[in-house]
Amino acid sequence: MSMVDEIIEKILSRNFEVSREDIINRLKMEKERTGGYIPDEILLRAIAASYGVEISTETIRPKLSIRDLVPNLSDVTITGRVIAIFPASEKNRSGLKSSSLLIADKSGILKVVLWNDKKDLANHGVITVGQILKLTHGYTKEGRKGKPELHIGARAEVEVNPKDADASDYPTIEELSLKVGVINSSFKDKKVNLVGTVKEVLQTSTFTRRDSSIGKLLRFILADETGEISVAVWNDKVDEAANVLKKGAKIQIVNAKVKESPYKGDLEIHVDLDTYIGTCPQQAGPLKISDITEHLKEVSIEGEVTVKPIVREVNTSKGEVVKLAVFEIKDETGRIWVSAWRNNAEIAAKLKIGDRVSIRNAHVKRGFSNQLEISTTSATVIQPI
């Protein structure tokens, strides 16, 4: 019996008024609604939950991506990179407190809600932007505008920078962001992410809504190397953004909407309750080689090339054939080997003995002869100094 048939049988065994045809038709509707990207087993798990039937993780084992998630799943495990952390909320009607954040993988962005004691992980700096999180035993609910969001309660577990996660599988906010210069009419009413510098902060204004309540609007100009664009921050987000918006500050905007200005007809960016706006994490200064320890991630280092890079092609565990460049660098405190992969291998191949090089956002692992080495990811930048 296939997984699909097994789940259907479990639903039928506990819901005598439901027919197999009912379930198959509902599965077809869900597949059409979700574009056919989500496996049948995952969709049936959500359908089963709506009939009061919980399907254990022993029955369904596929590794989930953010794109696979739908509302009403239980016992969910997902991994992603933290790209935004929202301020903690006040108590809800049930007296519970929460924090929320956004994580991303290559398939999309997901809102995560941390409840009660779990919220302190985000509020007290245990979880920070840029880290990889593995979240287990969570459950999904329907959030704003029908999108699924993951809830992490007392039963759930949160693992920061899990050893079994490959950081290159989880894009950084820079990789998820558009350049200002590419925004055109095709992006109108679509959600975008941006990274740029605050060029100018304009005056905050107030206005009267139709229900006679007072709203607020703050405008500023965001710029990057490709251009600049006006950003409108609305209502409750104004006070939150005011602490971030300093002229010259480098900021990130996640999940904002491109709109047409009612005055000039130009495109502008709108920041509302669903949007995160915050300063970009400061890049840590370069470490000395003697300070390098095992399992460090997202580190920066500078040194002099002492061994000319050796370039070869290797087969990965995923069956890919990729380029690898191996070379050694030194500083006044010691020496260490560097493994530069894929695009970074091509950059490293041009280095010569005696060149000084900067390596930013790399990882530390055990390599040849069990010695510590620097290993690059898709987010690593190698630059001659």
Secondary structure by P-SEA (a helix, b strand, c coil): ccaaaaaaaaaaaacccccaaaaaaaaaaaaaaacccccaaaaaaaaaaaacccccccccccccccccccccccbbbbbbbbcccccccccccccccccccccccccbbbbbbbcaaaaaaaaaccccccbbbbbcbbbbcccccbbbbbbbcccbbbbcccccccccccccccccccccccccccccccccccccccccccbbbbbbccccbbbbbbbbbbbcccbbbbbbbcccccccccccccccccccccbbbbbccccccbbbbbbcccbbbbccccccccccccccccccccccccccccccccccccccccbbbbbbbbbccccccccbbbbbcaaaaaaaccccccbbbbbccbbbbbccccbbbbbbccccccccc
